[in-house]
Amino acid sequence: MSFYLLDYGAGNVQSLANTLTKLGYEFKWIASPDDFDKATSLIFPGVGAFGSAIDGLNSRGYLEPLRKYIASGRPYFGICIGLQVLFQASAESPSHTGLGIVPSRIEEFSSADKSVPHMGWNSVEFLDPEHKANEGLDESLHYYYVHSYRAKYDWTHPESAQWVHSTTQYGQEVFVASVCKNNVFATQFHPEKSGPAGLKLLAGWLSQPQSGRTSVPPTQPIPRAPKSKGGLTKRIVACMDVRSNDDGDLVVTKGDQYDVREKAPSTSDGTITGGLATRTAGAVRNLGKPVALAARYFAAGADELCLMNITSFRHSPLLDQPMLAIVRAAAEEVFVPLTIGGGIKDTVDPDGTPHSALEVAGTYFRAGADKVSVATEAVFAVERMRERAKDGGIGEGDGTSAIETIAHAYGRQAVVVSIDPRRVYVEPDYVGPYKNELVFGKPDGAEKERGKAWWYQCTVKGGRENRPLSVVQLAEGVEKLGAGEIILNSIDRDGTGLGFDIDLVKLVRKSVRIPVVASSGAGKPEHFVEVFEKTGVEAALAAGIFHREEVRIQDVKETLATANITVRT
């Protein structure tokens, strides 16, 4: 069997390559239009905007050979954008035309009752449980989705509905999760990022005989009304702050209010004992090796992982080979989404060579990252956008920011913005520019909060510099620029173990329609229950309590399940 992978030039395709290697399959990359004639099986993976995918196929001379390959009856497996290009067109890029194999269009999710993008682990439901293409796909498991556009399931149009193999519900929308007919099988979700469930699905398709992947009958369309509740789970994210220690080695660290160096010694010889290792006062706190911790969290059931380079590639992100090596190595060990942050911005090498944020992001995507996180650059981009506004409003982007350029090429679902606000205490009768964002202390709250009010000021450079921008202004601004998700930190709660800053999370959650990840302050499993029940955020993140094994991911998920909060088990 001549098994080929199609790379159209954008998106993270390395993750699928790693998955196939993990499963023991050899493959080749499509390197020229002639390779389509050599392939006996083809997988087309990737994330990205519909228009960018079509442009990438066209510029390489791949579009028509791909169309002819599928028409030849040889097995085809499309993933995410590899599913969407099968359709006639997409509302994401109205001027572009798809392959038209499935006679229907891709439309944007409604954000009336939910956040968009649809990001996270969701279930599937077969239209025909006896359909013989079901090997490996399991209704009892969850799969990872990350997309803003979808194919609606419409059983009244049999010419397109006959292609639909399974559906998924998000909010009150029922959409196409997988298509299957003749030699074509494709999924909207990412099996290569769906952990053991995705490995099972890929292995099932690959292990089928050729005839089982080329002669699948159409599905009989049936009505499917939305249920009262969809299958989207709440995500638990493990975050690793990575930086160089004083010996130049990259380690996972964690600080309290962002101070990552060890405090005063607790022993006469100047060392601090306990935890993962013996540490020296004043040294960078070392909580483990990044790849080893990532593998541990994947095995423990983390739904996503973040690697944040908190030294921000001080010399050059593209010359930071140790961090690139860590991303590549982690992507070979973990099969859940991986976010990389730190230094995702326009930059210049020490020799004067410029690199755009888009180039930096692309390098990390191709190393194995699925999303990139922008922080300081996002603050400056929103400040510039607001300066251009004539009426004191949000303003418009100019198309040059890291958020805009990366979202345009890869889709907004690939861009995360990490926000680092801190409280600014004022009197309750404050009438300044942030009066509509004030949070008021509760009579039974912390003593320093009683009789006080506060707003949340944004910071840059790891919390070291305040900016004249509120958290709401920043959140609304990055959403307009094209961010697909927000990681919401709290400098005040970081490392305290007191729980998430519920007031902060609620303030941002009600201000935007993109997913929000609550971060900072978790000290026990019940804090995760509280933030999900009181704020409605899609995900919650922790770092130190997982690194120090004070709380296990399994403990968090068991506690959430007991509270009737849907999680991936």
N, C-alpha and C positions, 0 to 999 in steps of 0.2 A: 504494500500500500504506500503510495506517495502522498504523504500528509503534509499540507501546507497551511501556514498562518498568513493572513493578509494584514499588512500594516499600511494604512493610508497616510501616515505621517503625523498624526496627532493622537493624544490620549495615551493612557497607560496600557500598552500591550505586553509589557514585560511580565506583568502579574500572571497573565494566562500562560505565557511561556514557562514561567516557574511552576505553575500548577501542572502542566503537561509533563514536565520533567519529573515532578514529584510522583506522578502516576506511572512513570516508566515509559512514556511514549517519546519516540524520536520524531522530529518534524523539520521542515525547511520553511524559510521565509519567502513569500512572493517577492522577487527582486526585479522582475521585468514582466511585461505583458505576456511573453511567451511561456512563463511559468504556469499560467492558468491551464495550458494544454497538457502539462506534465502532471498536474494534481489529480489524484483520485478521491481525495477528501479535502475539504477546505473549511477553516474556521475564520470568521471575520469578527474580531472583538473590538472594543474601544469605547471610550467616552468622548464626547465632544459635541459641538454644535452641528446641526444637520447640514447647513451650508458649507461649513469648513470640511466636513467629510466628503461631500460631493465634489467640492473644489479639489480636495486632495486626491480623490480617485481620478478626476479628469486630468489634473496636471501630470500624473504619472502614467496616463494612458491605460488606467485599470478599469474604467467604468464599463465600457462595452465588452472587454474580455470577461468581466465578472458576470455581466448579463448572459453572455453566451455559455459560461460555465454552468450557471444555474439551469439554463434551458437544456443543457446536455443531459440532465438527469443524475449527475454525480452528487454525492452527499454535501450539503451545505449546512453549517451551524453558525448563525449570527447571534452576537451578544450586544445588547443595548443599541448602539448606533448601527450595528450589524443587523438588527431587526428593523429599525426605523427606515433604513434606506430601501427596504423591500417595498415600502408604500409609495403612493403616487407623489406625495408632497408633504411638507410640514409647515405649520404656522410659524415655526421658529425662523425659517428662511423662505419666505413666500416666492422669491425669485428663482429658487432652485427646484429641480424636478428629480424625484427619486426613480427607482427602477420600475415602479408600477406593477410589480408582480402581485402584490395584494391590492385590490382595487378599493383603496380607502385612503384617508388622510390622517396625519398626525396633528393633534391639536393640543393647546396648552391646558394644563389643569386649571380648574377654577380655584381661586384662593378665598372664596366666600366663607368656607367652613373649615379651612385647614391651611397649614403652611405649605408653601411651594418654594423650592423643589420638594417632591416626594423623596425623602431621604431616610433610609433605615431598613429594618428587617420586617418583611411582610410575608403573608402566606400566599398560597395558590389554591385554586379550586378548578378541578377538571370539568370540562363540559361532558366528556364521556369517559367514565372511569375504566372502561374496557379498551380504550384506545391503545393500540399496540406500541405507540411511541412513548409510553409512560415509564419505561425502564429508567430507574434512577431518580425520577421526579416524585416527590413525596408530599402529599397534602398535609401531613402532620408536622412538617418542618418549615422553617422560615428561610427566606432568601433575601439577599441584599439588593435594594433598589436605590438609584440615585438619578433622578431625572425630573425635568419640569414639563415635558411634553409626553403625550401618551396617545395610543390608539384606543378610542372608545369602543367598547363591545356593543354592537348593535345587531341583535339577532334578526331584525326585520329586513336586513340586507344580506341575503344568503350568499351572494357572490363573494363577499368579503368575510362573512361570519364563518363560512366553511373552513377557512384557514385557521380559526382560533382553536387552540389546543387547551389553554387554561386561562383563567381570569384572576384578577386581584382587585380588592376593594380598598380605596383610599378615600376617607371621608364618606361621601355618598356617591362617589363615582366608581363604576365598575369598568375596568379597562383590561386590555389584552396583556397577559403575563407571558404567554408563549404562543407561537404559531407553528403549525406542523401540517404539511401536505406534500405528498409525493416525496421528493428528495430534500425538502426544505424544513429545517427545524431552527427556531430562533427564540431567544428569551429577552424580555425587557430587563430582567434582573441580571446580576453579575454572578454566575456560578463560581468564577475564580476568586470572588471575594465573599463567598457564602459559607466559608468554613467547611466542616465535614459534609454538610448537606450539598454544597456545590461540588465538592470532589466526587461525591457519590453520583451526582447527575452527569458530570462529564465522563466519568468512568463508564457509566451505563450506556451513554451514546457511543463512545469510542469502541466499546467491546461488542457492540451489535455487529452481526454480519452485514456485508454490503447491502444485501437485499432488504434487510430490516430498516435501513436508512434511506432507501430510495423508492419505496413503493407504499408509502403510508396513505391510506384513503382519507378523503375529506371528512370533517366533523359535521354531524347533523346539528344545525343551529337550534338552540333552545332558549327560552326566555330566562333572564337572570336579573332579578331586581336587587337593588342594594339591601343589605341587612342593616339592622339598627347600629351595628358597630363593625368596623373593618378589623383586619388582623395585624395592623401595624404595632410593633412592640416599642417599648421605651428602651433606649440605648444606654449602655454603661461603657464609658470611655476611660481607658487607662492612658495617662499622659506621662511622658518621660522628658524632663528638661535635661538637655545634653550640653555639656560644655567641657572645655579642656581643664584638667587639674593642673597643679603647679609643675608636674612632670611632663605635660604636653599630651597626656592620654585623654581620650574622650570618655567621660563617665556620665552616668545618670546622677543628678543631684536634686536637691529640693531645699528651698529656703523658707524662712518665716518672714512674711512681708518682703520677700524677694532677696533676702540676705542668705547666700548659699555657703558661707564659711562657718566652720565650727565655732561654737562659743567657748568661754573660758574652760580650762581643764577641770575635770572632776577628780583627778588623781595627782599624786605628788610628782609624777614624772612627766606631766603635761599631756597625757593621752586621755581619750574619752572612750570608755568601753561600752559594750552593749550594741544591740541592733545587728546589722549585717557585718560589721567589721570594727576593728579598733581604729579610732581616728585621732588625728592630732589637732589640737586647738589652732584655729587660724587657717587651717587647710580647707580646700574646697570639699564640701560634704560629698562623699562617694557612697552611693547607694546601689551600685552595681554596674555591670556592663550593658550597654543599650540593647544589643542583639539578644543576649541571654534573657534579659527582662522581657523583651518583646515576645520571645518564644514562650516564656512562662505565662504571660498574660493571655496569649492566644490559647494555650492549653487550658487555662482556667476559665475560659468562656467570655473574655472581653469582646464586646461587639465592635469596637473600633480602637485603634491605637494612634497616639500622637507622639511624634518625635520633634521636639522644639529645640533648635540650636540657639541657646540663649547668649552665646557669644556673637551671634548674628554675622558669622562669616566675616570677621573684621578685615581680613585682607582681600578676599574675593570668594564669592559663593562657588564659582566654577573652578577655582583652584583649591577648594577645600576638599581634597580627595579623601581624607579620612571620613568625613561626613557622608560623602557620596558612597563610599564603601559600606558604611553602616546601613544606609538605605537599601543598597543592593542585597546585602546579607540578610537584613530583616525581611525583605520581600520574598526571599527564598524560604523563610521559616514560618511566616504567618500568612494566612489566607482570609484575612478580614481587612477592611479598609484601613489605609495608612495615610495619615496626614503629616506633612513636613512643614515646619515653620522656621523662620529666622532668616533675614537677609533676602527675602523675595521682593526685590526692588531693582530699579535701574542702578547699575553700579559700574565702576571702572577699576580694572586691574591695576596693580602697582606699576605696570609698564605702560599704562595709558590706554589699554584696550577696553573699549566700552562694551557692556552687555546689558541688554534690556531685561526688564522683569519677566517678560514673556519667554525670553531665551533661558533665563534661570529656571523658571517654572518647568519649561519643557524638558530641561536636563534632568530634573528630579522626577518628573512623571516617567520618563523613559528609564530611570533607575529603579522604578518600582513604586513610587508614591501615587496615591489616588487623588489627593487633594493637597493644595498648598495653603498655608496660613499667612496672611498679611497682617501686620500690626502697626508699627509706627508710620509706615508709608500711607496706610489707610487714613490715619488722622490728618496728615498733611494734605492728602487728596480731598478730603471733605472740607477742610479749611479753605482750600483754593476754590472749591466749588461754591461754597457759601459767599466767598468774596465776589464772585461773578454775579450773584443774585442781585437784582435791582430793587426788590421789594422786601428784603430781609428774610426771604424764604430759603429753601434748601439750595436752589440753583440747579445747574446742569453740569454734567461732566464734559470734558473736552476730548475724551477718547484716548488720552495718553496715560492715564494712571495704570498702575499694576492691576488693579481690580478690573478695569474696563478691558484692557488688552488681553488678559488671560481668559476672562469670561467670554470674550468674543471668539477666541480660538477654541476653547475647550468646553464652553458652556458654564453657566453660573454655578452649577453644582460642584465644579472643581475648585471654587474660590471660597475660602473661609477667612473671616476677619476675627482676629483675637483682640478683645477690648479689655483694657486695664484701667478701670475707674477707681477713684477713692472718694470718700465722703468729704464734703465741705460743710461744716456745721454753721448754721446761722440762727438768728432769733426767729421764733414762729411768725412774727409779723413782717418778715423779710418781703420786700417788694421789688427785688432786682430782676434781671432778665430770665432767671430760672425759676421764678415763683410758681409756674404751672407744673413744675417737676418735683416740687418739695415733697419729702417724706417726713412725717411727724413722729416723734418718739412716743411710745406707749407708756401709760402710767406704771405698768408692771414690767416694763422693759429694763434694759441695762441702765444703771444709775446715770451714766454720762449722757444718755439719750433722753432722759425725762425732762420735759419742758423745752426740748430743743427741736430743731428741724434741720434738714440737710438736703443738699442736692449732690449729684455724683459728677465729679469732674474727670475728664479723660486725661490720660498721661501717655507719654512716649518713652522710648528707651528703657523698657523694663521697669516703668514706674518711677524713673529717676527725674523726670521733667513733667511739670504740669502744663496743660494747654488750655486756652480759653474756649473750651468746647465741652458741652455736657454729654452725658452718655446717650441721652435720647437723640440729640443732634447728630452724634456720630452714628448711632444705629440706623436712623432714618437715612442718613447720607450714604452709608455703604450699601444699603439695600438698593437705593436708586442708582448707584454706580454699577451694580451688577453682582454683588456678593451673594452667594447662595446659602450661607450659614454664618452664624455668629457664635464664637466661644466667649462667654461672658465671665470674666474673672472678677475678683474683688480683692483689692489690695488690703482692705481692712480685715477681711475674714481669712486671708491666706495663712494656712498653717495653724489656725486657732483651734480647729476641731469643734467649733461652736455650731456648725451647720451652715448651709448656704445662706447668703443674704437674700431672704425671700422678697423683701421690699424692692431691692435692685432688680431681681429676676422678673418680678411681676411688672415693673416699670418698663423694661425693655420688651418683654414678651407682648405686651399690649400695643407697643409702638411699631412693630414690624410684622410682616407676613412671611418671613423666611424662618427656617428652623433655628432654634436657640439651644445651645449647650450650656447648662449651668455649671460653673466651676468655682472652686475655692471654698474651704471651710468644712467640708464633710469630715465627720469624726466617727460616725457609726452608721450602720445600715438604715436606721430609722430616718436619718437626714435625707436619704434618697427618696423615701416614701413621701416625706414632707414636701420636698421641692416639686415632685411630680403632681401630688394632689393639690397643692396650693397655687401652682403657677401654670401648669399645662405645658411646660417645655418638653421638647422631644427627646432630650438626652441630658445626662449628668456625668460630670468628669471628676476624677480624683487622681491623686498622684502619691503624695507621701504616705498616706495610710495603706495604700497597696504596696508600695516599695518596702515599707517597714513591716509589712504583714500584720498590721494591727487590725485590719479588716480584710477579708477575702472577697473576691468578686462573687464567688458562690454564695457567701453569706448575704451579700446585697441582693442578689437575684431571688434567693429563697424568701427573704423578708418582703420584697416587692410582690412576689407571687402570693404570699400569705395575705397581703393587703389588696388582692385582686387587681393588681397592676400587671398588664401583659408584658412578659419578657421572653426573650429567646433562651431556651434551656439547653 
